[in-house]
Amino acid sequence: MINVIIAAIAIFAISTIFSMFGRGGGEFYLPTMLTLLSIPYYTAAGITQFLIMLQGLSMVPVYSKKHKQLDWHLAFILAACVGAASFLGGFLSKGISAVYLKASFAIFLLISAVFLFVNKNVKPKTGKFGVWHRRFYGGEYDMNFLYVIIPVSLAGFLAGMAGISGGGLIIPIAILLGGIPLRIAMGTNTFILLVSTSMGFLGHALKGGIDWYLAAIFALSALTGSQIGSRLHVKVNEKFLRIGFALILIIAASWMIMNIFVK
């Protein structure tokens, strides 16, 4: 029981930090549960999807109404692609070796970190085919729409299979390939992660991969942390958001690689 309490405290801290980036905490929820609790990878992945889904429900109103950083038209389109791909990934993940899932998970995170550190956007050119000029209550910008759809869908599939939200790769794709401003990418991702994890969670749940006792205990921690973290977002400098995001991914990937060797 003491390990469950420690895990709940850790999940609260993780939720608070990740919500500042418009993210779910899958990169840390998953290894935290695998390290502290004697549960299979697939079960931990299902609980992780459930927690991130709750985070999304909690963060969307804050990023949309309070911060005005959620581009709804873009969010609906990307969420449809990511949600379908995430459901397929979650549904097909049953029976795949945990070692392969953990290794894929770590690679997924490291690629994301590299994307953020490189920080070289593909600049959208107004009027060019595939470039979408967006106007919404948070401002206006141009984005390379065609450069984003397929990579984001692939990220959703891998995320659903690994049991995370996919924001670790979706946000860099949106920023670096799509040319979307960082804060809008993070704000819009809150709705995408809600949809993707809902579908990924459904895929896991249909295969019986949820421990509802642990999920209920950790839900309160995740929800409380998400409200605190999401409200702190606008107080963080954009440069630190980018660097902090990348460092978190590197740490999480390293932790997961070490966890591969833990029986």
LINJO-V398062 format. One record per helix or strand. SS is the DSSP state (H for helix, E for strand). FROM is the first residue (numbers start at 1). LEN is the number of residues. If there is no record, write none. Layout:
ss:from:len
SS:FROM:LEN
SS:FROM:LEN
//
This chain:
ss:from:len
H:2:18
H:26:11
H:41:26
H:72:21
H:98:21
E:131:6
E:139:6
H:145:18
H:167:11
H:182:25
H:212:24
H:238:23
//
